[in-house]
Amino acid sequence: MDAARISRTGLDVEWQRLQVIAANIANANSSGVNNNGVPPYHAMRLVSGPAGGFRAMVGAGPQVSGVTVLGVEPVAGGVRRVHEPGHPHADAEGFVTYPGIDQAGEMALMIRTARAYEANLTAMGIAHQMYARALELGKQA
C-alpha cells in the first residue's frame, strides 16, 4: 500500500497549499498598516519536501515515504499603494496601503496546485485498482 500512502501525502500537501493560496487571495485587499508602515497581511507560500528529509530518502534506496509540509514562509514582496482619499485607512496623502499580492499569479498557482491534487487523486485510484486486481489474482491461484 505504499503507492496509495504516498499519493495520500501528496493530496494532504496540495490541499494545504490550496488553503494558503486561498488565504492570499482573500487578503489581497486587506488595508491598513502597522506601526512600521507595513500591511497587516503578507503573502505566504507553503514549503514542502520529502517526508523524513533528503538524507533519509537518499539512504533508503527505493523506499520513498511521500511528502510533507516543511513550513509556511512569507513571500518577499512590496506593498501596493492606491490613492483613495475617502478610505478610512488612508494616510495623510490619501494613499491606502495593501499587500503586494499578484492575484493573477495566485490564480495561476491555484490552478497548478489543483492539477497536482488531481494527479495525486488519479494515482491513488490507480494504486487501489492495482491492489484490488492483485487480490483477485491471489484468489485465483
Phi, psi and omega in degrees: 000016181296320183297317179293321180293320179295317177297324179296319178295323177295319177299315181298315181295314182293326177296316178294324177297318177299322179296319180293317179297317179298321178295321178299313181295319181295330183258011182298332181249025174287124184253173179101165179222158174271193183296335181269004181079020182255138178301153182290343181237139174240143176298142182240157175228138176276132178253126181233163179192184181295140176291134180090354178088162183293319182299317179294324181291318180292319181287340184277350182071232183284353180285117178242136185250006178100199182237164179212163175278125178268340179159179176234127184237149177288147178274132177291123181186162182271204179240165177243123180252128182237135180280106179221079186301331182275356183287141181297337180263011181292142177279189183298333180271356179091013180261141176251135181262127178239158175295146180278068182259126178275102185295323178294320177296321178295319179294320178296318177294324178295319179296316180297320179293321177297323177294321177294322177298313179298321179296319177294323178295317178296316180298321179294318178297318179294320178298317179296322176297319179295318180294320178295319178294321178296321177295321177297317179296323179294326179289328182285334184282000000 
